[in-house]
């Protein structure tokens, strides 16, 4: 619905139409939250944290040492940084890619329905989240489903990068929808993996550490956009997703090796 409303506003008011409409939506949201939400007030009777507890908060050095000591944390963080970097590049590259493809396909006589495409993206994202839920109910391990999702995302982004320079509108659109479905699967998947492999005590600091290479990659792509072009930027996204897929495969291999070692220890003790 949001995409259709934004498209209608743009057709009536021009490029600023969706932003003008968003002011109204935000005002309604603010009014509803003021009237319907209760204030989350802290318990005044609770004891304030002691100086010892405050001094035990993890530092960046502590988080770095924690990452170095556990290869699984490094791999999960790499998957998050690489996938989200690819996603952020995609967010700003799909409009020019689709516009150029539509222009070539229709010989410049058709307008790009951004609102409709965005609505389809959101539907695809919802489909991906639903697929993750169904797989979880069937006891499919998150590591397995995430590996498959990353592989599909890599292939989809590769097709998008290839199709963006040709008059292949249908493959481009379908590949973008497939990637959005993978985005829908990604968020519950990475949340599950973080909860399993990254300790609560250091999680926020560790995630901030992996935000550094994420932002470096995204900024680097946009600094060299003139040299890369749209297809080149999507190609970088494809490469990042491919490395993320490899990291996930390495994580599964590490877990299998640890499980095998545990089995050998149990067998030795039993003997």
Secondary structure, DSSP 4 states (H G I P E B T S, - for coil): -HHHHHHHHHHHH-TTHHHHHHHHHHHHHHHHHHHHPPP----TTSPPPPHHHHHTS--HHHHHHHHHH-HHHHHHHHHHHHHHHHHHHHHHHHHHHHHHHHHHHTTT-S---HHHHHHHHHHHHHHHHHHHHHHHHTT--HHHHHHHHHHHHHHHHHHHHHHTTTT-HHHHHHHHHHHHHHHHHHHHHHHHHHHHHS-GGGHHHHHHHHHHHHHHHHHHHHHTHHHHHHHHHHHHHHHHHHHHHHHHHHHHHHHHHHHHHHHHHHHHHH-
